[in-house]
Amino acid sequence: MKYSIIIPAYNCEKTIENTVNSVFTSGLSDFEIIIVNDGSKDNTKKICDELSEKHRDVICINKENGGVSSARNRGIDEANGEYILFMDSDDTYEPQGFKCPCELLEENNPDLLIFGLSFDYYKNNSVYRSDVLTYTHEGIFEPTQWSNDFINLFNCNSLSSACNKIFKTRIIKENNLYFNKDIFLMEDFLFVLGYLNYTKNILFIKDALYHYHQPDDDTRAYTRMDRIPDINTYLTPFYNLEKELSLSLKENFNLSFPQGEEVLFALYKMFISQKAYYGDMETLKLLSETIKTGRFSDCVTDDVLINDLKNENYKTIIKRHKKIQLRHKVAVIVKKTALYQKLRGN
């Protein structure tokens, strides 16, 4: 068997069938679809069981709720394919999108294949806006190339998701690579960092083959930040894996890896920004202490938020964020209007 597509499923009765059907029309062949029902409370289990009965290529595994990482890890254990792909239960593949990439995979035999993402925004079950994120280059990249462009890869979302990649099952299983169940934000990126330790060449494809169902007002990342009392502690696994990757590149390819540190700082700033976005005075004071005592306390930056937190300009931050939040709400409303859609040609 060539491909194992792993789909964690939790309370997704309205979307899971469409997700599964998109695999059948994606251009992939010789595959198994492993749905891991993670203790759903709605009709997800029933629908998944029916899909398994209808399609011999669909396997449904039912387990107690343990989170997306736990579900993916169970899928990894059950995977029989030469390659592994991950999907979320409300997303879809581009129709016939994988036909050419699969041929390139056979020709080049890369350790990892990365393709583009389309972030699709919906109104009344129809896409009214798509934001495509993809790497600007195509072809096989050796370690010298991808390590020297690591910050650009991070910024264009090529590294942050597990769903825009085709992984070698052998590399995952031989090196005991699993998703960290204690990490619930950027857990995909942490998994990718671990995988890159065993990666020589990467095949990049510009086409956006994965359609991410994007809510208009996605506050989940901000609300989940409340579960992270200390950013420095939370990011420790990322720091450790970046160090391992840096050592691996040095020992195996005699490469220095300064962009690894740049990406960690970008990740750090992102977490600070998300934590501060809806933060009250007390939250901002805690963030200020985090910055002053953390890994990047001595880092010189032109980041306005970081510098305002260092200088304890809390009222300025709150005022600025309230303005941004208001502009965002207005923008969401405007982009859903018929006139806006007409002007965009939708």
C-alpha positions as CSV (number, residue, x, y, z in Angstrom):
1,M,0.0,0.0,0.0
2,K,1.3,3.4,-1.0
3,Y,-0.5,6.0,1.2
4,S,-2.1,6.2,4.6
5,I,-4.3,9.2,5.2
6,I,-4.9,9.8,8.9
7,I,-8.0,11.8,9.9
8,P,-8.7,12.6,13.6
9,A,-12.4,13.0,14.1
10,Y,-14.2,14.7,16.9
11,N,-17.8,16.0,16.7
12,C,-17.6,16.5,13.0
13,E,-20.8,14.9,11.8
14,K,-21.5,17.7,9.3
15,T,-18.1,17.6,7.6
16,I,-16.3,14.2,7.9
17,E,-18.1,12.6,4.9
18,N,-17.1,15.5,2.6
19,T,-13.5,15.3,3.8
20,V,-13.3,11.5,3.1
21,N,-15.0,11.9,-0.3
22,S,-12.3,14.5,-1.2
23,V,-9.6,11.9,-0.8
24,F,-11.3,9.7,-3.4
25,T,-11.3,12.5,-5.9
26,S,-7.8,13.8,-5.1
27,G,-5.8,11.8,-7.6
28,L,-4.3,9.6,-4.9
29,S,-4.4,5.9,-5.5
30,D,-3.5,2.7,-3.6
31,F,-4.4,4.3,-0.2
32,E,-6.1,3.6,3.1
33,I,-8.1,6.3,5.0
34,I,-7.7,5.9,8.8
35,I,-10.4,7.8,10.7
36,V,-9.7,8.0,14.4
37,N,-12.9,8.8,16.2
38,D,-11.7,10.6,19.3
39,G,-14.7,10.0,21.6
40,S,-17.2,12.1,19.7
41,K,-20.4,12.9,21.4
42,D,-22.5,13.5,18.2
43,N,-23.2,11.2,15.2
44,T,-19.6,11.1,14.1
45,K,-19.0,7.5,15.1
46,K,-22.2,6.4,13.3
47,I,-21.2,8.2,10.1
48,C,-17.6,6.9,10.2
49,D,-18.8,3.4,10.7
50,E,-21.0,3.7,7.7
51,L,-18.2,5.1,5.6
52,S,-16.1,2.1,6.7
53,E,-18.8,-0.3,5.6
54,K,-19.3,1.5,2.3
55,H,-15.6,1.8,1.3
56,R,-13.1,-1.0,1.8
57,D,-10.4,1.7,1.8
58,V,-11.8,3.4,5.0
59,I,-10.9,2.1,8.4
60,C,-12.6,3.5,11.5
61,I,-11.0,3.3,14.9
62,N,-12.9,4.4,18.0
63,K,-11.1,5.5,21.1
64,E,-11.7,7.6,24.2
65,N,-11.2,11.3,23.8
66,G,-7.6,12.3,24.1
67,G,-7.2,15.2,21.7
68,V,-6.0,15.6,18.1
69,S,-2.4,14.5,18.9
70,S,-3.5,11.4,20.6
71,A,-5.7,10.5,17.7
72,R,-3.0,11.1,15.1
73,N,-0.6,9.0,17.1
74,R,-3.1,6.1,17.1
75,G,-3.3,6.6,13.3
76,I,0.4,6.4,13.0
77,D,0.5,3.1,14.9
78,E,-2.2,1.7,12.5
79,A,-0.7,3.0,9.3
80,N,0.3,0.5,6.6
81,G,1.2,2.8,3.8
82,E,4.7,3.7,2.5
83,Y,3.7,7.3,3.0
84,I,1.6,9.1,5.6
85,L,-0.6,12.2,5.1
86,F,-2.6,14.0,7.8
87,M,-6.0,15.7,7.3
88,D,-8.3,17.6,9.6
89,S,-12.0,16.4,9.6
90,D,-13.4,19.6,8.1
91,D,-10.9,20.1,5.3
92,T,-10.6,18.8,1.8
93,Y,-8.1,18.0,-1.0
94,E,-8.0,19.7,-4.4
95,P,-9.8,17.6,-7.0
96,Q,-7.2,15.5,-8.9
97,G,-4.5,17.7,-7.3
98,F,-2.3,14.8,-6.3
99,K,-1.9,13.1,-9.7
100,C,1.3,15.0,-10.7
101,P,2.8,15.3,-7.2
102,C,2.5,11.5,-6.8
103,E,4.4,11.1,-10.1
104,L,7.1,13.5,-8.9
105,L,7.3,11.6,-5.6
106,E,8.0,8.4,-7.5
107,E,10.6,10.0,-9.7
108,N,12.5,11.9,-6.9
109,N,12.0,9.8,-3.8
110,P,12.3,12.8,-1.4
111,D,12.2,12.3,2.4
112,L,9.4,14.9,2.5
113,L,7.0,16.5,0.1
114,I,5.5,19.9,0.9
115,F,2.7,21.5,-1.1
116,G,0.6,24.7,-0.7
117,L,-2.4,25.5,1.4
118,S,-5.6,27.3,0.6
119,F,-7.4,29.0,3.5
120,D,-11.0,29.0,2.4
121,Y,-13.6,31.3,4.1
122,Y,-17.3,30.2,3.9
123,K,-20.6,31.9,3.8
124,N,-23.8,29.8,3.5
125,N,-21.7,26.8,2.7
126,S,-20.0,28.5,-0.2
127,V,-16.4,29.8,-0.4
128,Y,-16.4,33.6,-0.8
129,R,-12.6,34.1,-0.2
130,S,-9.5,32.0,-0.5
131,D,-6.0,33.0,0.7
132,V,-3.3,30.8,-0.8
133,L,-0.1,30.3,1.1
134,T,2.7,28.4,-0.7
135,Y,6.5,28.5,-0.9
136,T,7.8,30.5,-3.8
137,H,10.2,27.8,-5.1
138,E,9.6,24.4,-6.6
139,G,11.8,21.3,-6.9
140,I,14.2,19.3,-4.7
141,F,15.9,21.2,-2.0
142,E,19.0,19.8,-0.2
143,P,19.7,20.6,3.4
144,T,21.9,23.6,2.5
145,Q,19.0,25.2,0.6
146,W,16.1,24.5,3.0
147,S,18.1,25.3,6.1
148,N,19.3,28.6,4.6
149,D,15.7,29.6,3.8
150,F,14.1,28.4,7.0
151,I,12.6,31.7,8.1
152,N,10.8,32.1,4.7
153,L,9.5,28.6,4.9
154,F,8.1,29.4,8.4
155,N,6.6,32.7,7.3
156,C,4.7,31.2,4.4
157,N,3.3,28.4,6.6
158,S,5.2,25.6,4.8
159,L,6.5,24.3,8.2
160,S,3.6,25.0,10.5
161,S,1.1,22.4,9.3
162,A,1.3,18.6,9.1
163,C,-1.5,18.6,6.6
164,N,0.4,20.0,3.6
165,K,3.0,17.3,3.6
166,I,3.7,13.7,2.6
167,F,5.9,11.9,5.1
168,K,7.8,8.7,4.8
169,T,6.3,6.2,7.2
170,R,9.6,4.5,7.7
171,I,11.2,7.7,9.0
172,I,8.3,8.2,11.4
173,K,8.2,4.7,12.8
174,E,12.0,4.0,12.9
175,N,12.6,7.1,14.8
176,N,9.6,6.8,17.1
177,L,8.2,10.2,16.0
178,Y,4.9,11.1,17.5
179,F,2.9,14.2,18.3
180,N,3.4,15.7,21.7
181,K,0.1,15.3,23.6
182,D,1.0,18.1,26.0
183,I,1.3,20.6,23.1
184,F,-2.0,22.0,21.8
185,L,-0.8,25.1,19.8
186,M,1.7,24.6,17.0
187,E,1.8,20.9,17.7
188,D,2.2,20.3,14.0
189,F,5.3,22.5,13.8
190,L,6.8,20.6,16.7
191,F,6.2,17.3,14.9
192,V,7.8,18.7,11.7
193,L,10.8,19.9,13.6
194,G,11.4,16.4,14.9
195,Y,10.9,14.9,11.5
196,L,13.4,17.3,9.9
197,N,16.1,15.8,12.0
198,Y,16.0,12.7,9.7
199,T,15.4,14.6,6.4
200,K,17.9,15.0,3.7
201,N,16.0,16.3,0.7
202,I,12.6,18.0,0.4
203,L,10.4,18.3,-2.7
204,F,8.5,21.5,-2.9
205,I,5.4,22.0,-5.0
206,K,3.7,25.4,-5.4
207,D,0.1,24.1,-6.0
208,A,-2.3,24.5,-3.1
209,L,-3.6,21.0,-2.8
210,Y,-5.1,21.3,0.7
211,H,-8.2,23.4,1.5
212,Y,-8.3,24.5,5.1
213,H,-11.8,25.4,6.3
214,Q,-11.1,28.8,7.9
215,P,-13.7,30.4,10.2
216,D,-14.0,34.2,9.8
217,D,-13.6,35.1,13.4
218,D,-11.2,32.4,14.7
219,T,-10.5,33.2,18.3
220,R,-9.6,29.6,19.2
221,A,-5.8,30.3,19.2
222,Y,-6.4,33.3,21.5
223,T,-8.6,31.4,23.9
224,R,-6.3,28.4,24.0
225,M,-3.5,30.8,25.1
226,D,-5.3,31.0,28.4
227,R,-4.2,27.4,29.0
228,I,-0.6,28.4,28.8
229,P,0.5,30.0,32.1
230,D,4.1,30.4,31.1
231,I,5.2,30.8,27.5
232,N,8.9,30.1,28.2
233,T,8.1,26.7,29.7
234,Y,5.6,25.8,26.9
235,L,8.1,26.5,24.2
236,T,10.9,24.4,25.8
237,P,10.2,21.3,23.6
238,F,10.5,23.6,20.5
239,Y,13.8,24.9,21.7
240,N,15.1,21.4,22.4
241,L,14.1,20.1,18.9
242,E,15.6,23.1,17.2
243,K,18.9,22.4,19.1
244,E,18.8,18.8,17.9
245,L,18.2,19.9,14.3
246,S,21.0,22.4,14.5
247,L,23.4,19.7,15.8
248,S,22.2,17.2,13.1
249,L,22.8,19.7,10.3
250,K,26.3,20.4,11.7
251,E,27.3,16.8,12.2
252,N,25.8,15.4,9.0
253,F,26.2,18.2,6.5
254,N,28.7,20.6,8.2
255,L,26.0,23.4,8.1
256,S,25.4,26.2,10.6
257,F,21.8,26.9,11.3
258,P,21.3,30.5,12.4
259,Q,17.8,30.7,10.9
260,G,16.6,28.1,13.4
261,E,17.0,30.7,16.1
262,E,15.3,33.3,13.9
263,V,12.3,31.0,13.6
264,L,12.2,30.3,17.3
265,F,12.1,34.1,17.9
266,A,9.3,34.5,15.3
267,L,7.4,31.7,17.1
268,Y,8.0,33.4,20.5
269,K,6.7,36.7,19.2
270,M,3.6,35.0,17.8
271,F,2.8,33.5,21.2
272,I,3.4,36.8,23.0
273,S,1.2,38.6,20.4
274,Q,-1.7,36.1,20.8
275,K,-1.5,36.2,24.6
276,A,-1.5,40.0,24.6
277,Y,-4.2,40.5,22.0
278,Y,-7.2,40.1,24.4
279,G,-5.0,40.5,27.5
280,D,-6.0,42.7,30.4
281,M,-3.6,44.7,32.5
282,E,-2.6,41.8,34.7
283,T,-1.9,39.5,31.7
284,L,0.3,42.2,30.1
285,K,2.3,42.6,33.3
286,L,2.9,38.8,33.4
287,L,4.0,39.0,29.7
288,S,6.4,41.8,30.5
289,E,8.0,39.6,33.2
290,T,8.1,36.7,30.7
291,I,10.0,38.8,28.2
292,K,12.4,40.2,30.8
293,T,13.4,36.7,32.2
294,G,13.0,34.5,29.1
295,R,15.3,33.1,26.4
296,F,15.1,36.3,24.3
297,S,15.4,38.8,27.1
298,D,18.5,40.4,25.6
299,C,17.3,40.3,22.0
300,V,17.2,43.6,20.2
301,T,14.1,43.9,18.1
302,D,12.0,46.5,16.3
303,D,8.8,44.6,17.3
304,V,6.5,47.3,18.7
305,L,4.6,45.0,21.0
306,I,7.7,43.4,22.5
307,N,9.3,46.8,23.1
308,D,6.1,48.2,24.6
309,L,5.9,45.3,27.0
310,K,9.5,45.7,28.0
311,N,8.8,49.4,28.7
312,E,5.5,48.5,30.5
313,N,3.4,50.6,28.2
314,Y,0.3,48.6,29.0
315,K,-2.4,51.2,28.4
316,T,-0.9,51.9,25.0
317,I,-1.1,48.2,24.1
318,I,-4.7,47.8,25.2
319,K,-5.8,50.9,23.3
320,R,-4.1,49.7,20.2
321,H,-5.5,46.2,20.3
322,K,-9.1,47.5,20.8
323,K,-8.7,49.5,17.6
324,I,-7.4,46.4,15.7
325,Q,-10.2,44.2,17.1
326,L,-12.8,46.8,15.9
327,R,-11.3,47.0,12.4
328,H,-11.3,43.3,12.2
329,K,-14.9,43.0,13.1
330,V,-15.8,45.6,10.5
331,A,-13.7,43.9,7.8
332,V,-15.4,40.6,8.4
333,I,-18.8,42.2,8.0
334,V,-17.8,44.0,4.8
335,K,-16.3,41.0,3.2
336,K,-19.5,39.0,3.6
337,T,-21.6,41.6,1.8
338,A,-23.0,41.0,-1.7
339,L,-21.3,44.2,-3.0
340,Y,-17.9,43.1,-1.8
341,Q,-18.4,39.7,-3.4
342,K,-19.5,41.3,-6.7
343,L,-16.4,43.6,-6.8
344,R,-14.2,40.5,-6.2
345,G,-15.9,38.7,-9.0
346,N,-17.4,36.0,-6.8
